[in-house]
């Protein structure tokens, strides 16, 4: 029951409560299998709190327990490679990220049917590294592979389908194709709105992304409207020095800056 509760806390964005619960469970854990699971969940908590180095070490703790009982090419290890790859990607170590994501894809490709959602995740992850490396045509290729599987394998309002739309939108935005970007961001937003609680961090991210397209269009009023909604959720969901909260303030500051309202811009930048 407690394990389910911890997972639920993570899902609805209550990261600090989840951390407290998992630390208590860790003290009472009596076997390796429980400990491996709890370390993994604590890795998820730290990742969501923006503490990426701590997250890597929790995932590695969990992985080394699992490796005692599983062969190197066991499908059950794919999740570790994926999560560690994700953190290196966030920390900007792209060659390390690709190395771990390709290990994941190798295991998933061998052990899963061709339209399995985990394969979509692998394609998506590799796409995100290429995006970060500014290789947009390669990124689009992997994102589209991922979306095709997700549309086939998942229900139409599944958040992962939304993530795929978001990712493709981001590439169009970077390439300056703003109306195309907006179309995909809005597809994603409609999905998140249906399936997530109203103050979920994922919705905040959606508001920010739509805001950034209006910002690029030069429609600053509309941009402010969406960035404001983003900030409102971030203030509820994150601790005061979380990197995502800093981004919210910075987004608003930059719009006021472009509107020539410099004192207002400074006020947000200083936060």
Secondary structure, 3 states (H helix, E strand, C coil): CHHHHHHHHHHCCCHHHHHHHHHHHHHHCCCHHHHHHHHHHHHHHHHHCCCHHHHHHHHHHHHHHHHHHCCCCCHHHHHHHHHHHHHHHHCCCHHHHHHHHHHHHHHHHHHCCCCCHHHHHHHHHHHHHHHHCCCHHHHHHHHHHHHHHHHHHCCCCCHHHHHHHHHHHHHHHHCCCHHHHHHHHHHHHHHHHHHCCCCCHHHHHHHHHHHHHHHHHCCHHHHHHHHHHHHHHHHHHCCCCCHHHHHHHHHHHHHHHHCCCHHHHHHHHHC
